[in-house]
């Protein structure tokens, strides 16, 4: 949401920023971008599974 001006301000940590800035350090400090990346993937999969469960409970899926 930062592209709309609604994101967090620069001193505050942000998962996407952590991944982007950690790309240059991937060979020496792999954990800087790996753990925020895993958190992003886990959150996205959780929301996807939740949406599938709600759609199935509402009878939208066959």
PDBQT receptor file of N, H, CA, C and O in Angstrom, charges set to zero:
ATOM      1  N   UNK A   1       0.813  -1.195   0.000  1.00  0.00    +0.000 N 
ATOM      2  CA  UNK A   1       0.000   0.000   0.000  1.00  0.00    +0.000 C 
ATOM      3  C   UNK A   1       0.862   1.267   0.000  1.00  0.00    +0.000 C 
ATOM      4  O   UNK A   1       0.338   2.377  -0.082  1.00  0.00    +0.000 OA
ATOM      5  N   UNK A   2       2.164   1.099   0.091  1.00  0.00    +0.000 N 
ATOM      6  H   UNK A   2       2.590   0.197   0.158  1.00  0.00    +0.000 HD
ATOM      7  CA  UNK A   2       3.018   2.280   0.124  1.00  0.00    +0.000 C 
ATOM      8  C   UNK A   2       2.999   3.040  -1.191  1.00  0.00    +0.000 C 
ATOM      9  O   UNK A   2       3.270   4.241  -1.201  1.00  0.00    +0.000 OA
ATOM     10  N   UNK A   3       2.685   2.379  -2.308  1.00  0.00    +0.000 N 
ATOM     11  H   UNK A   3       2.465   1.403  -2.300  1.00  0.00    +0.000 HD
ATOM     12  CA  UNK A   3       2.619   3.076  -3.584  1.00  0.00    +0.000 C 
ATOM     13  C   UNK A   3       1.440   4.038  -3.627  1.00  0.00    +0.000 C 
ATOM     14  O   UNK A   3       1.403   4.931  -4.474  1.00  0.00    +0.000 OA
ATOM     15  N   UNK A   4       0.465   3.869  -2.716  1.00  0.00    +0.000 N 
ATOM     16  H   UNK A   4       0.495   3.144  -2.028  1.00  0.00    +0.000 HD
ATOM     17  CA  UNK A   4      -0.660   4.802  -2.600  1.00  0.00    +0.000 C 
ATOM     18  C   UNK A   4      -0.433   5.837  -1.502  1.00  0.00    +0.000 C 
ATOM     19  O   UNK A   4      -1.258   6.727  -1.297  1.00  0.00    +0.000 OA
ATOM     20  N   UNK A   5       0.689   5.712  -0.801  1.00  0.00    +0.000 N 
ATOM     21  H   UNK A   5       1.359   4.989  -0.968  1.00  0.00    +0.000 HD
ATOM     22  CA  UNK A   5       0.956   6.623   0.301  1.00  0.00    +0.000 C 
ATOM     23  C   UNK A   5       0.352   6.170   1.612  1.00  0.00    +0.000 C 
ATOM     24  O   UNK A   5       0.334   6.927   2.583  1.00  0.00    +0.000 OA
ATOM     25  N   UNK A   6      -0.149   4.929   1.655  1.00  0.00    +0.000 N 
ATOM     26  H   UNK A   6      -0.135   4.313   0.867  1.00  0.00    +0.000 HD
ATOM     27  CA  UNK A   6      -0.808   4.419   2.850  1.00  0.00    +0.000 C 
ATOM     28  C   UNK A   6       0.060   3.447   3.635  1.00  0.00    +0.000 C 
ATOM     29  O   UNK A   6      -0.386   2.896   4.642  1.00  0.00    +0.000 OA
ATOM     30  N   UNK A   7       1.263   3.234   3.201  1.00  0.00    +0.000 N 
ATOM     31  H   UNK A   7       1.626   3.682   2.384  1.00  0.00    +0.000 HD
ATOM     32  CA  UNK A   7       2.160   2.286   3.860  1.00  0.00    +0.000 C 
ATOM     33  C   UNK A   7       2.813   2.878   5.096  1.00  0.00    +0.000 C 
ATOM     34  O   UNK A   7       2.564   4.027   5.460  1.00  0.00    +0.000 OA
ATOM     35  N   UNK A   8       3.637   2.088   5.721  1.00  0.00    +0.000 N 
ATOM     36  H   UNK A   8       3.839   1.155   5.425  1.00  0.00    +0.000 HD
ATOM     37  CA  UNK A   8       4.359   2.547   6.901  1.00  0.00    +0.000 C 
ATOM     38  C   UNK A   8       5.463   3.506   6.489  1.00  0.00    +0.000 C 
ATOM     39  O   UNK A   8       5.929   3.468   5.350  1.00  0.00    +0.000 OA
ATOM     40  N   UNK A   9       5.874   4.344   7.388  1.00  0.00    +0.000 N 
ATOM     41  H   UNK A   9       5.496   4.375   8.313  1.00  0.00    +0.000 HD
ATOM     42  CA  UNK A   9       6.917   5.324   7.111  1.00  0.00    +0.000 C 
ATOM     43  C   UNK A   9       8.297   4.669   7.172  1.00  0.00    +0.000 C 
ATOM     44  O   UNK A   9       8.444   3.662   7.865  1.00  0.00    +0.000 OA
ATOM     45  N   UNK A  10       9.299   5.181   6.494  1.00  0.00    +0.000 N 
ATOM     46  H   UNK A  10       9.180   6.000   5.932  1.00  0.00    +0.000 HD
ATOM     47  CA  UNK A  10      10.611   4.542   6.317  1.00  0.00    +0.000 C 
ATOM     48  C   UNK A  10      11.312   3.980   7.551  1.00  0.00    +0.000 C 
ATOM     49  O   UNK A  10      11.925   2.921   7.414  1.00  0.00    +0.000 OA
ATOM     50  N   UNK A  11      11.285   4.572   8.728  1.00  0.00    +0.000 N 
ATOM     51  H   UNK A  11      10.787   5.432   8.839  1.00  0.00    +0.000 HD
ATOM     52  CA  UNK A  11      12.031   3.925   9.809  1.00  0.00    +0.000 C 
ATOM     53  C   UNK A  11      11.394   2.625  10.304  1.00  0.00    +0.000 C 
ATOM     54  O   UNK A  11      12.064   1.836  10.970  1.00  0.00    +0.000 OA
ATOM     55  N   UNK A  12      10.136   2.387  10.001  1.00  0.00    +0.000 N 
ATOM     56  H   UNK A  12       9.591   3.028   9.460  1.00  0.00    +0.000 HD
ATOM     57  CA  UNK A  12       9.437   1.197  10.457  1.00  0.00    +0.000 C 
ATOM     58  C   UNK A  12       9.754   0.020   9.539  1.00  0.00    +0.000 C 
ATOM     59  O   UNK A  12       9.774   0.167   8.317  1.00  0.00    +0.000 OA
ATOM     60  N   UNK A  13      10.001  -1.145  10.131  1.00  0.00    +0.000 N 
ATOM     61  H   UNK A  13       9.985  -1.264  11.124  1.00  0.00    +0.000 HD
ATOM     62  CA  UNK A  13      10.315  -2.337   9.343  1.00  0.00    +0.000 C 
ATOM     63  C   UNK A  13       9.085  -2.817   8.577  1.00  0.00    +0.000 C 
ATOM     64  O   UNK A  13       7.958  -2.723   9.064  1.00  0.00    +0.000 OA
ATOM     65  N   UNK A  14       9.320  -3.334   7.369  1.00  0.00    +0.000 N 
ATOM     66  H   UNK A  14      10.235  -3.410   6.973  1.00  0.00    +0.000 HD
ATOM     67  CA  UNK A  14       8.261  -3.823   6.507  1.00  0.00    +0.000 C 
ATOM     68  C   UNK A  14       8.778  -5.075   5.795  1.00  0.00    +0.000 C 
ATOM     69  O   UNK A  14       9.920  -5.085   5.336  1.00  0.00    +0.000 OA
ATOM     70  N   UNK A  15       7.969  -6.123   5.693  1.00  0.00    +0.000 N 
ATOM     71  H   UNK A  15       7.041  -6.115   6.066  1.00  0.00    +0.000 HD
ATOM     72  CA  UNK A  15       8.427  -7.394   5.129  1.00  0.00    +0.000 C 
ATOM     73  C   UNK A  15       8.955  -7.235   3.710  1.00  0.00    +0.000 C 
ATOM     74  O   UNK A  15      10.023  -7.757   3.391  1.00  0.00    +0.000 OA
ATOM     75  N   UNK A  16       8.240  -6.538   2.868  1.00  0.00    +0.000 N 
ATOM     76  H   UNK A  16       7.372  -6.114   3.126  1.00  0.00    +0.000 HD
ATOM     77  CA  UNK A  16       8.678  -6.357   1.481  1.00  0.00    +0.000 C 
ATOM     78  C   UNK A  16       9.990  -5.609   1.383  1.00  0.00    +0.000 C 
ATOM     79  O   UNK A  16      10.837  -5.936   0.551  1.00  0.00    +0.000 OA
ATOM     80  N   UNK A  17      10.162  -4.612   2.222  1.00  0.00    +0.000 N 
ATOM     81  H   UNK A  17       9.475  -4.345   2.898  1.00  0.00    +0.000 HD
ATOM     82  CA  UNK A  17      11.415  -3.863   2.237  1.00  0.00    +0.000 C 
ATOM     83  C   UNK A  17      12.560  -4.730   2.733  1.00  0.00    +0.000 C 
ATOM     84  O   UNK A  17      13.674  -4.647   2.216  1.00  0.00    +0.000 OA
ATOM     85  N   UNK A  18      12.292  -5.559   3.734  1.00  0.00    +0.000 N 
ATOM     86  H   UNK A  18      11.387  -5.626   4.154  1.00  0.00    +0.000 HD
ATOM     87  CA  UNK A  18      13.321  -6.464   4.247  1.00  0.00    +0.000 C 
ATOM     88  C   UNK A  18      13.793  -7.422   3.161  1.00  0.00    +0.000 C 
ATOM     89  O   UNK A  18      14.992  -7.667   3.023  1.00  0.00    +0.000 OA
ATOM     90  N   UNK A  19      12.865  -7.958   2.400  1.00  0.00    +0.000 N 
ATOM     91  H   UNK A  19      11.892  -7.759   2.512  1.00  0.00    +0.000 HD
ATOM     92  CA  UNK A  19      13.227  -8.881   1.320  1.00  0.00    +0.000 C 
ATOM     93  C   UNK A  19      14.011  -8.153   0.238  1.00  0.00    +0.000 C 
ATOM     94  O   UNK A  19      15.027  -8.659  -0.237  1.00  0.00    +0.000 OA
ATOM     95  N   UNK A  20      13.550  -6.974  -0.155  1.00  0.00    +0.000 N 
ATOM     96  H   UNK A  20      12.723  -6.563   0.230  1.00  0.00    +0.000 HD
ATOM     97  CA  UNK A  20      14.217  -6.223  -1.225  1.00  0.00    +0.000 C 
ATOM     98  C   UNK A  20      15.630  -5.809  -0.832  1.00  0.00    +0.000 C 
ATOM     99  O   UNK A  20      16.559  -5.924  -1.631  1.00  0.00    +0.000 OA
ATOM    100  N   UNK A  21      15.790  -5.327   0.396  1.00  0.00    +0.000 N 
ATOM    101  H   UNK A  21      15.035  -5.233   1.045  1.00  0.00    +0.000 HD
ATOM    102  CA  UNK A  21      17.113  -4.887   0.822  1.00  0.00    +0.000 C 
ATOM    103  C   UNK A  21      18.039  -6.065   1.129  1.00  0.00    +0.000 C 
ATOM    104  O   UNK A  21      19.259  -5.922   1.058  1.00  0.00    +0.000 OA
ATOM    105  N   UNK A  22      17.482  -7.210   1.463  1.00  0.00    +0.000 N 
ATOM    106  H   UNK A  22      16.490  -7.326   1.521  1.00  0.00    +0.000 HD
ATOM    107  CA  UNK A  22      18.292  -8.369   1.785  1.00  0.00    +0.000 C 
ATOM    108  C   UNK A  22      18.780  -9.147   0.580  1.00  0.00    +0.000 C 
ATOM    109  O   UNK A  22      19.610 -10.044   0.726  1.00  0.00    +0.000 OA
ATOM    110  N   UNK A  23      18.286  -8.828  -0.605  1.00  0.00    +0.000 N 
ATOM    111  H   UNK A  23      17.612  -8.099  -0.723  1.00  0.00    +0.000 HD
ATOM    112  CA  UNK A  23      18.701  -9.551  -1.811  1.00  0.00    +0.000 C 
ATOM    113  C   UNK A  23      20.197  -9.429  -2.068  1.00  0.00    +0.000 C 
ATOM    114  O   UNK A  23      20.823 -10.375  -2.545  1.00  0.00    +0.000 OA
ATOM    115  N   UNK A  24      20.765  -8.294  -1.762  1.00  0.00    +0.000 N 
ATOM    116  H   UNK A  24      20.256  -7.526  -1.373  1.00  0.00    +0.000 HD
ATOM    117  CA  UNK A  24      22.195  -8.123  -2.011  1.00  0.00    +0.000 C 
ATOM    118  C   UNK A  24      23.045  -8.880  -0.995  1.00  0.00    +0.000 C 
ATOM    119  O   UNK A  24      24.238  -9.087  -1.218  1.00  0.00    +0.000 OA
ATOM    120  N   UNK A  25      22.445  -9.293   0.113  1.00  0.00    +0.000 N 
ATOM    121  H   UNK A  25      21.476  -9.125   0.294  1.00  0.00    +0.000 HD
ATOM    122  CA  UNK A  25      23.176 -10.003   1.170  1.00  0.00    +0.000 C 
ATOM    123  C   UNK A  25      22.844 -11.495   1.215  1.00  0.00    +0.000 C 
ATOM    124  O   UNK A  25      23.193 -12.170   2.184  1.00  0.00    +0.000 OA
ATOM    125  N   UNK A  26      22.188 -12.012   0.201  1.00  0.00    +0.000 N 
ATOM    126  H   UNK A  26      21.904 -11.463  -0.585  1.00  0.00    +0.000 HD
ATOM    127  CA  UNK A  26      21.677 -13.386   0.230  1.00  0.00    +0.000 C 
ATOM    128  C   UNK A  26      22.792 -14.422   0.406  1.00  0.00    +0.000 C 
ATOM    129  O   UNK A  26      22.558 -15.469   1.011  1.00  0.00    +0.000 OA
ATOM    130  N   UNK A  27      23.972 -14.161  -0.096  1.00  0.00    +0.000 N 
ATOM    131  H   UNK A  27      24.162 -13.311  -0.587  1.00  0.00    +0.000 HD
ATOM    132  CA  UNK A  27      25.047 -15.149   0.031  1.00  0.00    +0.000 C 
ATOM    133  C   UNK A  27      25.726 -15.108   1.391  1.00  0.00    +0.000 C 
ATOM    134  O   UNK A  27      26.251 -16.126   1.842  1.00  0.00    +0.000 OA
ATOM    135  N   UNK A  28      25.730 -13.968   2.049  1.00  0.00    +0.000 N 
ATOM    136  H   UNK A  28      25.304 -13.141   1.683  1.00  0.00    +0.000 HD
ATOM    137  CA  UNK A  28      26.424 -13.864   3.341  1.00  0.00    +0.000 C 
ATOM    138  C   UNK A  28      25.475 -13.862   4.534  1.00  0.00    +0.000 C 
ATOM    139  O   UNK A  28      25.838 -14.352   5.603  1.00  0.00    +0.000 OA
ATOM    140  N   UNK A  29      24.270 -13.324   4.377  1.00  0.00    +0.000 N 
ATOM    141  H   UNK A  29      23.975 -12.926   3.509  1.00  0.00    +0.000 HD
ATOM    142  CA  UNK A  29      23.302 -13.269   5.475  1.00  0.00    +0.000 C 
ATOM    143  C   UNK A  29      21.927 -13.637   4.924  1.00  0.00    +0.000 C 
ATOM    144  O   UNK A  29      21.057 -12.777   4.785  1.00  0.00    +0.000 OA
ATOM    145  N   UNK A  30      21.736 -14.910   4.613  1.00  0.00    +0.000 N 
ATOM    146  H   UNK A  30      22.443 -15.608   4.726  1.00  0.00    +0.000 HD
ATOM    147  CA  UNK A  30      20.540 -15.400   3.940  1.00  0.00    +0.000 C 
ATOM    148  C   UNK A  30      19.270 -15.205   4.770  1.00  0.00    +0.000 C 
ATOM    149  O   UNK A  30      18.183 -15.106   4.202  1.00  0.00    +0.000 OA
ATOM    150  N   UNK A  31      19.379 -15.147   6.076  1.00  0.00    +0.000 N 
ATOM    151  H   UNK A  31      20.262 -15.227   6.538  1.00  0.00    +0.000 HD
ATOM    152  CA  UNK A  31      18.205 -15.060   6.936  1.00  0.00    +0.000 C 
ATOM    153  C   UNK A  31      17.523 -13.697   6.865  1.00  0.00    +0.000 C 
ATOM    154  O   UNK A  31      16.357 -13.573   7.240  1.00  0.00    +0.000 OA
ATOM    155  N   UNK A  32      18.227 -12.678   6.393  1.00  0.00    +0.000 N 
ATOM    156  H   UNK A  32      19.174 -12.779   6.088  1.00  0.00    +0.000 HD
ATOM    157  CA  UNK A  32      17.647 -11.331   6.338  1.00  0.00    +0.000 C 
ATOM    158  C   UNK A  32      16.453 -11.283   5.388  1.00  0.00    +0.000 C 
ATOM    159  O   UNK A  32      15.469 -10.605   5.682  1.00  0.00    +0.000 OA
ATOM    160  N   UNK A  33      16.514 -11.973   4.275  1.00  0.00    +0.000 N 
ATOM    161  H   UNK A  33      17.314 -12.524   4.036  1.00  0.00    +0.000 HD
ATOM    162  CA  UNK A  33      15.379 -11.960   3.352  1.00  0.00    +0.000 C 
ATOM    163  C   UNK A  33      14.592 -13.268   3.366  1.00  0.00    +0.000 C 
ATOM    164  O   UNK A  33      13.458 -13.297   2.888  1.00  0.00    +0.000 OA
ATOM    165  N   UNK A  34      15.156 -14.339   3.894  1.00  0.00    +0.000 N 
ATOM    166  H   UNK A  34      16.078 -14.315   4.282  1.00  0.00    +0.000 HD
ATOM    167  CA  UNK A  34      14.453 -15.616   3.880  1.00  0.00    +0.000 C 
ATOM    168  C   UNK A  34      13.255 -15.640   4.830  1.00  0.00    +0.000 C 
ATOM    169  O   UNK A  34      12.160 -16.036   4.432  1.00  0.00    +0.000 OA
ATOM    170  N   UNK A  35      13.451 -15.222   6.075  1.00  0.00    +0.000 N 
ATOM    171  H   UNK A  35      14.341 -14.899   6.399  1.00  0.00    +0.000 HD
ATOM    172  CA  UNK A  35      12.368 -15.303   7.050  1.00  0.00    +0.000 C 
ATOM    173  C   UNK A  35      11.205 -14.350   6.755  1.00  0.00    +0.000 C 
ATOM    174  O   UNK A  35      10.053 -14.755   6.909  1.00  0.00    +0.000 OA
ATOM    175  N   UNK A  36      11.452 -13.102   6.340  1.00  0.00    +0.000 N 
ATOM    176  H   UNK A  36      12.388 -12.773   6.215  1.00  0.00    +0.000 HD
ATOM    177  CA  UNK A  36      10.308 -12.283   5.916  1.00  0.00    +0.000 C 
ATOM    178  C   UNK A  36       9.614 -12.855   4.681  1.00  0.00    +0.000 C 
ATOM    179  O   UNK A  36       8.393 -12.750   4.559  1.00  0.00    +0.000 OA
ATOM    180  N   UNK A  37      10.374 -13.459   3.763  1.00  0.00    +0.000 N 
ATOM    181  H   UNK A  37      11.366 -13.545   3.862  1.00  0.00    +0.000 HD
ATOM    182  CA  UNK A  37       9.766 -14.088   2.584  1.00  0.00    +0.000 C 
ATOM    183  C   UNK A  37       8.880 -15.255   2.963  1.00  0.00    +0.000 C 
ATOM    184  O   UNK A  37       7.791 -15.422   2.413  1.00  0.00    +0.000 OA
ATOM    185  N   UNK A  38       9.348 -16.069   3.909  1.00  0.00    +0.000 N 
ATOM    186  H   UNK A  38      10.232 -15.934   4.356  1.00  0.00    +0.000 HD
ATOM    187  CA  UNK A  38       8.536 -17.192   4.392  1.00  0.00    +0.000 C 
ATOM    188  C   UNK A  38       7.266 -16.674   5.064  1.00  0.00    +0.000 C 
ATOM    189  O   UNK A  38       6.195 -17.259   4.901  1.00  0.00    +0.000 OA
ATOM    190  N   UNK A  39       7.378 -15.587   5.815  1.00  0.00    +0.000 N 
ATOM    191  H   UNK A  39       8.248 -15.112   5.948  1.00  0.00    +0.000 HD
ATOM    192  CA  UNK A  39       6.209 -15.005   6.474  1.00  0.00    +0.000 C 
ATOM    193  C   UNK A  39       5.183 -14.509   5.455  1.00  0.00    +0.000 C 
ATOM    194  O   UNK A  39       3.980 -14.685   5.649  1.00  0.00    +0.000 OA
ATOM    195  N   UNK A  40       5.650 -13.894   4.380  1.00  0.00    +0.000 N 
ATOM    196  H   UNK A  40       6.628 -13.751   4.222  1.00  0.00    +0.000 HD
ATOM    197  CA  UNK A  40       4.747 -13.410   3.329  1.00  0.00    +0.000 C 
ATOM    198  C   UNK A  40       4.028 -14.583   2.668  1.00  0.00    +0.000 C 
ATOM    199  O   UNK A  40       2.814 -14.534   2.472  1.00  0.00    +0.000 OA
ATOM    200  N   UNK A  41       4.769 -15.635   2.323  1.00  0.00    +0.000 N 
ATOM    201  H   UNK A  41       5.755 -15.674   2.482  1.00  0.00    +0.000 HD
ATOM    202  CA  UNK A  41       4.168 -16.806   1.674  1.00  0.00    +0.000 C 
ATOM    203  C   UNK A  41       3.172 -17.491   2.597  1.00  0.00    +0.000 C 
ATOM    204  O   UNK A  41       2.095 -17.892   2.155  1.00  0.00    +0.000 OA
ATOM    205  N   UNK A  42       3.517 -17.631   3.875  1.00  0.00    +0.000 N 
ATOM    206  H   UNK A  42       4.392 -17.305   4.234  1.00  0.00    +0.000 HD
ATOM    207  CA  UNK A  42       2.631 -18.276   4.842  1.00  0.00    +0.000 C 
ATOM    208  C   UNK A  42       1.338 -17.481   5.015  1.00  0.00    +0.000 C 
ATOM    209  O   UNK A  42       0.253 -18.063   5.050  1.00  0.00    +0.000 OA
ATOM    210  N   UNK A  43       1.444 -16.170   5.123  1.00  0.00    +0.000 N 
ATOM    211  H   UNK A  43       2.325 -15.697   5.094  1.00  0.00    +0.000 HD
ATOM    212  CA  UNK A  43       0.263 -15.331   5.263  1.00  0.00    +0.000 C 
ATOM    213  C   UNK A  43      -0.628 -15.409   4.025  1.00  0.00    +0.000 C 
ATOM    214  O   UNK A  43      -1.848 -15.509   4.148  1.00  0.00    +0.000 OA
ATOM    215  N   UNK A  44      -0.032 -15.365   2.839  1.00  0.00    +0.000 N 
ATOM    216  H   UNK A  44       0.960 -15.283   2.739  1.00  0.00    +0.000 HD
ATOM    217  CA  UNK A  44      -0.806 -15.447   1.602  1.00  0.00    +0.000 C 
ATOM    218  C   UNK A  44      -1.514 -16.795   1.471  1.00  0.00    +0.000 C 
ATOM    219  O   UNK A  44      -2.677 -16.854   1.073  1.00  0.00    +0.000 OA
ATOM    220  N   UNK A  45      -0.803 -17.883   1.810  1.00  0.00    +0.000 N 
ATOM    221  H   UNK A  45       0.142 -17.835   2.133  1.00  0.00    +0.000 HD
ATOM    222  CA  UNK A  45      -1.432 -19.203   1.748  1.00  0.00    +0.000 C 
ATOM    223  C   UNK A  45      -2.547 -19.322   2.776  1.00  0.00    +0.000 C 
ATOM    224  O   UNK A  45      -3.582 -19.927   2.495  1.00  0.00    +0.000 OA
ATOM    225  N   UNK A  46      -2.355 -18.757   3.957  1.00  0.00    +0.000 N 
ATOM    226  H   UNK A  46      -1.515 -18.265   4.185  1.00  0.00    +0.000 HD
ATOM    227  CA  UNK A  46      -3.391 -18.788   4.988  1.00  0.00    +0.000 C 
ATOM    228  C   UNK A  46      -4.651 -18.076   4.541  1.00  0.00    +0.000 C 
ATOM    229  O   UNK A  46      -5.755 -18.590   4.725  1.00  0.00    +0.000 OA
ATOM    230  N   UNK A  47      -4.499 -16.883   3.947  1.00  0.00    +0.000 N 
ATOM    231  H   UNK A  47      -3.603 -16.465   3.798  1.00  0.00    +0.000 HD
ATOM    232  CA  UNK A  47      -5.668 -16.162   3.447  1.00  0.00    +0.000 C 
ATOM    233  C   UNK A  47      -6.345 -16.922   2.306  1.00  0.00    +0.000 C 
ATOM    234  O   UNK A  47      -7.572 -16.936   2.213  1.00  0.00    +0.000 OA
ATOM    235  N   UNK A  48      -5.561 -17.545   1.452  1.00  0.00    +0.000 N 
ATOM    236  H   UNK A  48      -4.564 -17.533   1.527  1.00  0.00    +0.000 HD
ATOM    237  CA  UNK A  48      -6.129 -18.308   0.345  1.00  0.00    +0.000 C 
ATOM    238  C   UNK A  48      -6.929 -19.506   0.846  1.00  0.00    +0.000 C 
ATOM    239  O   UNK A  48      -8.035 -19.767   0.372  1.00  0.00    +0.000 OA
ATOM    240  N   UNK A  49      -6.362 -20.232   1.809  1.00  0.00    +0.000 N 
ATOM    241  H   UNK A  49      -5.464 -20.020   2.195  1.00  0.00    +0.000 HD
ATOM    242  CA  UNK A  49      -7.078 -21.375   2.374  1.00  0.00    +0.000 C 
ATOM    243  C   UNK A  49      -8.325 -20.942   3.130  1.00  0.00    +0.000 C 
ATOM    244  O   UNK A  49      -9.349 -21.624   3.082  1.00  0.00    +0.000 OA
ATOM    245  N   UNK A  50      -8.246 -19.819   3.823  1.00  0.00    +0.000 N 
ATOM    246  H   UNK A  50      -7.414 -19.265   3.862  1.00  0.00    +0.000 HD
ATOM    247  CA  UNK A  50      -9.409 -19.295   4.527  1.00  0.00    +0.000 C 
ATOM    248  C   UNK A  50     -10.513 -18.929   3.541  1.00  0.00    +0.000 C 
ATOM    249  O   UNK A  50     -11.681 -19.240   3.773  1.00  0.00    +0.000 OA
ATOM    250  N   UNK A  51     -10.152 -18.274   2.448  1.00  0.00    +0.000 N 
ATOM    251  H   UNK A  51      -9.203 -18.021   2.259  1.00  0.00    +0.000 HD
ATOM    252  CA  UNK A  51     -11.136 -17.900   1.427  1.00  0.00    +0.000 C 
ATOM    253  C   UNK A  51     -11.757 -19.137   0.783  1.00  0.00    +0.000 C 
ATOM    254  O   UNK A  51     -12.961 -19.160   0.528  1.00  0.00    +0.000 OA
ATOM    255  N   UNK A  52     -10.947 -20.170   0.514  1.00  0.00    +0.000 N 
ATOM    256  H   UNK A  52      -9.968 -20.151   0.720  1.00  0.00    +0.000 HD
ATOM    257  CA  UNK A  52     -11.487 -21.414  -0.038  1.00  0.00    +0.000 C 
ATOM    258  C   UNK A  52     -12.457 -22.065   0.937  1.00  0.00    +0.000 C 
ATOM    259  O   UNK A  52     -13.503 -22.567   0.528  1.00  0.00    +0.000 OA
ATOM    260  N   UNK A  53     -12.121 -22.060   2.218  1.00  0.00    +0.000 N 
ATOM    261  H   UNK A  53     -11.271 -21.652   2.550  1.00  0.00    +0.000 HD
ATOM    262  CA  UNK A  53     -13.007 -22.649   3.222  1.00  0.00    +0.000 C 
ATOM    263  C   UNK A  53     -14.313 -21.905   3.352  1.00  0.00    +0.000 C 
ATOM    264  O   UNK A  53     -15.370 -22.520   3.490  1.00  0.00    +0.000 OA
ATOM    265  N   UNK A  54     -14.253 -20.587   3.310  1.00  0.00    +0.000 N 
ATOM    266  H   UNK A  54     -13.394 -20.087   3.198  1.00  0.00    +0.000 HD
ATOM    267  CA  UNK A  54     -15.482 -19.787   3.388  1.00  0.00    +0.000 C 
ATOM    268  C   UNK A  54     -16.327 -20.008   2.143  1.00  0.00    +0.000 C 
ATOM    269  O   UNK A  54     -17.545 -20.148   2.247  1.00  0.00    +0.000 OA
ATOM    270  N   UNK A  55     -15.708 -20.042   0.969  1.00  0.00    +0.000 N 
ATOM    271  H   UNK A  55     -14.718 -19.929   0.885  1.00  0.00    +0.000 HD
ATOM    272  CA  UNK A  55     -16.462 -20.270  -0.274  1.00  0.00    +0.000 C 
ATOM    273  C   UNK A  55     -17.113 -21.646  -0.275  1.00  0.00    +0.000 C 
ATOM    274  O   UNK A  55     -18.247 -21.800  -0.730  1.00  0.00    +0.000 OA
ATOM    275  N   UNK A  56     -16.400 -22.643   0.234  1.00  0.00    +0.000 N 
ATOM    276  H   UNK A  56     -15.480 -22.518   0.603  1.00  0.00    +0.000 HD
ATOM    277  CA  UNK A  56     -16.969 -23.980   0.281  1.00  0.00    +0.000 C 
ATOM    278  C   UNK A  56     -18.121 -24.059   1.286  1.00  0.00    +0.000 C 
ATOM    279  O   UNK A  56     -19.123 -24.727   1.028  1.00  0.00    +0.000 OA
ATOM    280  N   UNK A  57     -17.986 -23.394   2.408  1.00  0.00    +0.000 N 
ATOM    281  H   UNK A  57     -17.172 -22.852   2.618  1.00  0.00    +0.000 HD
ATOM    282  CA  UNK A  57     -19.040 -23.389   3.420  1.00  0.00    +0.000 C 
ATOM    283  C   UNK A  57     -20.282 -22.673   2.916  1.00  0.00    +0.000 C 
ATOM    284  O   UNK A  57     -21.395 -23.014   3.317  1.00  0.00    +0.000 OA
ATOM    285  N   UNK A  58     -20.112 -21.703   2.057  1.00  0.00    +0.000 N 
ATOM    286  H   UNK A  58     -19.208 -21.427   1.731  1.00  0.00    +0.000 HD
ATOM    287  CA  UNK A  58     -21.245 -20.963   1.508  1.00  0.00    +0.000 C 
ATOM    288  C   UNK A  58     -21.846 -21.640   0.289  1.00  0.00    +0.000 C 
ATOM    289  O   UNK A  58     -22.835 -21.151  -0.258  1.00  0.00    +0.000 OA
ATOM    290  N   UNK A  59     -21.276 -22.750  -0.148  1.00  0.00    +0.000 N 
ATOM    291  H   UNK A  59     -20.473 -23.148   0.296  1.00  0.00    +0.000 HD
ATOM    292  CA  UNK A  59     -21.818 -23.489  -1.279  1.00  0.00    +0.000 C 
ATOM    293  C   UNK A  59     -21.408 -22.956  -2.626  1.00  0.00    +0.000 C 
ATOM    294  O   UNK A  59     -22.041 -23.279  -3.631  1.00  0.00    +0.000 OA
ATOM    295  N   UNK A  60     -20.359 -22.142  -2.679  1.00  0.00    +0.000 N 
ATOM    296  H   UNK A  60     -19.845 -21.880  -1.862  1.00  0.00    +0.000 HD
ATOM    297  CA  UNK A  60     -19.928 -21.563  -3.945  1.00  0.00    +0.000 C 
ATOM    298  C   UNK A  60     -19.074 -22.530  -4.749  1.00  0.00    +0.000 C 
ATOM    299  O   UNK A  60     -18.932 -22.354  -5.959  1.00  0.00    +0.000 OA
ATOM    300  N   UNK A  61     -18.508 -23.534  -4.122  1.00  0.00    +0.000 N 
ATOM    301  H   UNK A  61     -18.624 -23.678  -3.139  1.00  0.00    +0.000 HD
ATOM    302  CA  UNK A  61     -17.627 -24.489  -4.819  1.00  0.00    +0.000 C 
ATOM    303  C   UNK A  61     -18.361 -25.814  -5.004  1.00  0.00    +0.000 C 
ATOM    304  O   UNK A  61     -19.260 -26.160  -4.238  1.00  0.00    +0.000 OA
ATOM    305  N   UNK A  62     -17.963 -26.530  -6.023  1.00  0.00    +0.000 N 
ATOM    306  H   UNK A  62     -17.233 -26.249  -6.646  1.00  0.00    +0.000 HD
ATOM    307  CA  UNK A  62     -18.588 -27.844  -6.250  1.00  0.00    +0.000 C 
ATOM    308  C   UNK A  62     -17.611 -28.938  -5.989  1.00  0.00    +0.000 C 
ATOM    309  O   UNK A  62     -17.950 -30.113  -6.126  1.00  0.00    +0.000 OA
TER     310      UNK A  62
